[in-house]
Amino acid sequence: MFIRIFFGAMSFLVFFHVILTLFLPADRPLRVGISRIVTPILAPFRNIMKPINGIDFSPVLAILVINLAEWLLSRLVVRLFGF
């Protein structure tokens, strides 16, 4: 249960960060706070996948990897502990 909540929150924060970049200026406190949390998550994916025609697809890749990690950890916990 904790695994799903944690990874769900991470996915939501990445998605919310993308939405905020569309509508809020960069100097708003909400956007700065979310950016401080999400930027370390997105940084490795930005190194792997450069923007294509000015569009950053790293959040999509990050959400896919977050969901994959959630699935793998959930399966591992079920196998080890039988929850």
C-alpha positions in Angstrom: 0.0 0.0 0.0 2.8 2.4 0.9 4.6 1.7 -2.3 1.5 2.6 -4.4 0.9 5.8 -2.5 4.6 6.9 -2.7 5.0 6.2 -6.4 1.6 7.6 -7.2 2.5 10.8 -5.4 5.8 11.0 -7.4 3.9 10.5 -10.7 1.4 13.1 -9.7 4.1 15.6 -8.8 5.8 15.1 -12.2 2.5 15.6 -14.0 1.6 18.6 -11.8 5.0 20.1 -12.6 4.4 19.9 -16.3 1.0 21.6 -15.9 2.4 24.3 -13.7 5.1 25.1 -16.3 2.4 25.8 -18.8 0.4 28.2 -16.7 2.6 29.8 -14.0 5.7 32.0 -14.2 8.9 30.4 -13.0 9.2 32.7 -10.0 5.9 31.6 -8.2 6.5 29.9 -4.9 4.3 26.9 -5.7 6.2 26.3 -8.9 9.6 26.8 -7.3 8.7 24.3 -4.5 7.4 21.6 -6.9 10.4 22.2 -9.2 12.8 21.6 -6.3 11.2 18.2 -5.7 10.8 17.1 -9.3 14.0 18.4 -10.9 16.2 15.7 -9.3 13.8 13.1 -10.6 13.8 14.5 -14.2 17.6 15.3 -14.4 18.7 11.8 -15.4 16.0 11.5 -18.0 16.9 14.9 -19.5 20.5 13.6 -19.9 19.2 10.5 -21.7 16.5 12.2 -23.9 17.2 15.7 -25.2 14.3 17.9 -26.2 12.9 17.3 -29.7 11.9 20.5 -31.5 11.8 22.3 -28.1 9.5 19.7 -26.5 10.8 18.0 -23.4 9.7 14.4 -23.2 11.6 13.5 -20.1 8.5 13.8 -17.8 6.8 11.1 -19.9 9.8 8.8 -19.6 10.1 9.6 -15.9 6.4 8.6 -15.3 6.8 5.4 -17.3 9.9 4.5 -15.2 8.1 5.4 -11.9 5.2 3.2 -12.9 7.6 0.3 -13.8 9.4 0.7 -10.5 6.1 0.7 -8.6 5.0 -2.5 -10.4 8.4 -4.3 -9.8 8.5 -3.4 -6.1 4.9 -4.4 -5.6 5.5 -7.8 -7.2 8.7 -8.2 -5.1 6.9 -7.4 -1.9 4.1 -9.9 -2.8 6.6 -12.6 -3.5 8.7 -12.0 -0.4 6.0 -11.4 2.2 2.8 -12.7 0.6 0.8 -9.5 1.0 
